[in-house]
Amino acid sequence: MSYLVRSVIAGNKGYLASAKSSTVADHYQCDRASPCSNCVARNKQSLCQYENESARKQQLLEESANRSAEDGGIYSVIKPAESDSAAQQMSAFGYAKSNGNNNTTLGIFKKIEDYDADPSALISNSPSNFTNHGGLREEYKSLIRQLPSKPFIEKLVTNYFQEVNYQYYPLDEGIFRDLLNSWNNLSFSTLNKGPLQLSGDLQFFPGLLFQILALALQFQPPDFDPSLDSLKYASAMSLDDLASDYSESGNRLVCLLGKRNITLVTVQAGFLRTQFMKNCGLIPESWHALSQTIRDAQEIGLHKDNFDHRRRRKSENTPENILENLWLEQLEQRLWVLLSLWDVHMGVVLGRPTTIDSRDSRPTFPIDAPIPKNRREVAPSPRTEDDPPTPLTLLLWNVEVTTPLWDIFNLEKEDPRHNNIQKIEKMHKLLDQIALHTPPFLRFENPDTRWDNHPDCFWLEGARQYFRNANNFTIMALHRPYIFTNPGSRTAALKAGLEILRAQRAYFSLLKVNYYKMFTLVLNTFDAIILASAIYILHPSENSEDLDDTLQHFNFCMERFDIMSPRNAMARGALNVLKAIHIRLNRALNQAKSSPANPLPTPAASSNSNDQSSPNAGVEPDIKREVSPPYTHPSISSALTNSTNTNTTMNPQYTLPTISNLTESAPTPNSASAWDTFSAPLPQQTYNFGSIAPLQPMHDLLFNDLGTVDGGIDLSTPGIEWGNGVNGNGNLAQWQFEGDFGNDSFWGFMNSYNP
């Protein structure tokens, strides 16, 4: 068969001007170029033509797309358009956007571009985005086909904003609803063209929608709407399985679109994915997801004050669009605050590095502004005393009491030998100073309840316990590395841990069953109960006045974890460890009580011994303090308090007084501190507990596979009670801890500790 016939069959082309010799053609293979290699070899370039020119070009495009996929996948074919500026095209090479900093490579190039009369001459245009992106389009369409019908979407979206969004407030419902309407109004022909024909926000919007659906399904009550069963596609499939599918589809869609056109919607989808995985007990995976989400946020400049305004959805300078952009800026600032809070909290709890550099300057914080009915008519303005608190109010106050975690996180690096006791003392007193300014509606004792029955403040009663939990966790985290070496830190950490356990018990009593999957019900509780147990196991003769409360709340904690375990994966994993610690603590207290050389003092009657059913029953009164000043924001109050000692001008903007800033200039508060009570004489110890590594229970449970050799203890086993030892003989050999931890860890020490 001649080459001409073969070429027609393979490529639907042939030569019109001349018949090519089959001998020459067989020697020089046609490369489908114009002119082709065959004609070039015969010096007949001018006569080289194809029967079907459009088919030839289409074949070349398909081959080019295949080569691009081999080089970098479907993401590599997304290229800057010819209309993009030269600086925009350079940003595709990975240069950081300057955001006003002209010292970067991209900033210098933009200066040249602005100066030159013909910026297009500075850099050759990238190849036109002529590829049809068939693979990207089809994969995108296959993912959005997995979305349920509009009635189910509306039902689950409404459920999300009623039951989930207020917890961390990452979304503004009005802005989301506008995007949802825009998505619903897209025609089939528009979607059929692929994601690159959509705006940046709409490209990523299905990824955000999938995560919302997943979280809404995750928090369904046991008696959920039976119509949701029609969303399942297999027998014996649960709503949790369906939620995991939706979350995974959303994550695949976001990854499919790559990192070239990230928007705020991308960051929101990443945060919701992180929250979903934490509720599933996938804490290591959620830590990685949070890190990636923070990088995405930094990519679009959320960590800087001067955002890239070209990414705004509304570019026309009408009054309505300007107001809408102001609210969008508030949302961006809110989301960055939330990411920063999660970053440092996970770093401290899990003992993992943070993604955000604590040395970076803090951006402007969002205004605690009530959300208007129409954000196109009202500018953001601070909430007044006559306005009800919002979930943003709670978020900002949580940031206020947890921002010192950055300084605590850095202190663990600066003081690895745990010798800087004076700084710990000063930091503790300053934490008490910050807590003095808690607004009345967030105080768990004698709160201002005028907003409790407001329809938009249904979350407020539980928020008081949540805030109490966060405040005491910061104190516990401050002292936790020092409990093996410093008796004052043991007492402070124990008291803070007990406050966490009281707050968690009160909070749990307010929750419905569908909230049992919340990771917050386990994280701080597990840390607090392990820390309190470790203190009494190693130092059973100290802090006898809090022993009854500790034993009582240990039982309460075990009960809660047992109740939650069918719905909470972390509670199931932590329960076995708590059962083994229960035996260790029991044995240590029995031996201390029977030891003539070091008897266990009789515990005093505790004010919490009647802590039974009421959320606030038996709560210890706070340490006597001076009457707090009239409620103002802590940053403003601190500026007023320190105005005689510093030259700082009061700034009405939301700027946090971190511990590292306050320790240099802030006066010691006159109010009594828990630190002032740490002066009781202590018995001598026979063991060198200072060699034990800092206690990080959640890190060991989640990253080091902490467990027990036996798999746990059945508390219903006869003989396992407080005061009865283990099966009556105190033998702990069968209740060893196992996991990827060193001999210098608390768990390794427990395996060999026999007082």
CORCOR-V632468 format. One line per field, one symbol per residue. ss: DSSP state (a for helix, b for strand, c for the rest). phi: phi as a letter, one per 20 degrees, with the letter a starting at -180 (. if undefined). psi: psi as a letter, one per 20 degrees, with the letter a starting at -180 (. if undefined). Layout:
BEGIN
ss: ???
phi: ???
psi: ???
END
This chain:
BEGIN
ss: ccaaaaaaaaaccccccccccaaaaaacccccccccaaaaacccaaacccccaaaaaaaaaaaaaaaaaaaaaaaaaccccccccaaaaaacccccccccccccaaaaaaaaaaacccaaaccccccccccccaaaaaaaaaaacccccaaaaaaaaaaaaaacaaacccccaaaaaaaaaaaacccaaaaaccaaaccaaaaaaaaaaaaaaaaaaacccccccaaaaaacccccccaaaaaaaaaaaaaaaaaaaccccccaaaaaaaaaaaaaaaacccaaaaaaaaaaaaaaaaacccccccccaaacccccccaaaaaaaaaaaaaaaaaaaaaaaaaaaaaaaaccccccccccccccccccccccccccccccccccccccccaaaaaaaaaaaacaaaaaaaaaaaccccccaaaaaaaaaaaaaaaccccaaaccccccccccccaaaccaaaaaaaaaaaaaaaaaaaaaccccccaaaaaaaaaaaaaaaaaaaaaaacccaaacccaaacaaaaaaaaaaaaaaaacccccaaaaaaaaaaaaaaaaaaaaaccccaaaaaaaaaaaaaaaaaaaaaaaaaacccccccccccccccccccccccccccccccccccccccaaaaaaaacccccccccccccccccaaaaaaaccccccccaaaacccccccccccaaacccccaaaaaaacccbbccccccccccccccccccccccccccccbbcccccccaaaaaaaccc
phi: .fffffffffclbadefbeeffffffedffdmecfefffffemcgfefbcfcfffffffffffffffffffbmfffeecfffffffffffffeofffflneeeegffffffffffffcffefbfffggfefelgfffffffffffffffggffffffffffedcfffclecdffffffffffffeffffffffoffedfgffgeggfffgffffffffdffgefgfffffffdbfleefffffffffffffffffffmdecfcffffffffffffffffenefgffffffgffffffffenfedfeffffeffdefeegfffffffffffffffffgffffffffffffemdfeeeefeffeffefefdffffcfedcefbffefeeffcgfgffffffgedgggfffffffefcfeldeffffffffffffffffegfgfdfedlfedfefeffedfefffffffffffffffffffegfdfeccfffffffffffffffffffffffeeeffefeffffdgfffgffffffffffecfeelffdfgffffffffffffffffgfdcfffffffffffffgfffgfffffffefffbfefffffefdfefddfgdfmfffffgcffffgfcfgfffffffefedcefefdffeceefffeffecfffffffcgffeecffdffdedeffeffgfcgffffeddlfacfenocefefgnebfndmdlncmfdgedeecqecefefgfffffdfbf
psi: pqhgghhgggjlrrphhqpqphgghhgoppjjroqrhghghjklhiiorqgnhhhghhgggghghghhhhgjaihiioqqrhiqrhhhhhhijjqqphliojirghgghhggghhphnhiihpqqqpqmiqilgggghgghhgiiiqrrghhggghgghghhhghigiliqohggghghgghghiprhhghiirhiirrgghgighgggghghghhhhkqrhlrphhihiiqjqqkprhhggghggghggghgghhiajhlqahhgggghghgggghghijmgghhgghgghhghghhhjkhjqhnrniiiqhohplqhghgghhghhhhgggghhgghgghghghgggikqqqhppiiqqprpqqpmpqprhoijipqpqqqrhipqqrhhggghhhhgiihihghgghhhhhmhilimhhhgghhghhhhgghhjpqhiipiplrojhihjphikhihghhghghgghghhggghgigijhihohghggghghhhhhghgghghghiiqrhijiiphiigfhgggghgggghghghmiiqlhijgghghghggggggghhghhhiohhhghhghhhghhggggggghghhhiphhmqpqppqpqijijnehqhjpjppqqpprqpqrqorqhhgghhghjhiirjpppoirnppnqhhhhhhhpqpqiqqqhhijmjqqqqqqhqniiipqqpmghghghhjlpaqhijrpoiippinrpijaokiijojhilqqqamqrhjrhhhhhhipn.
END
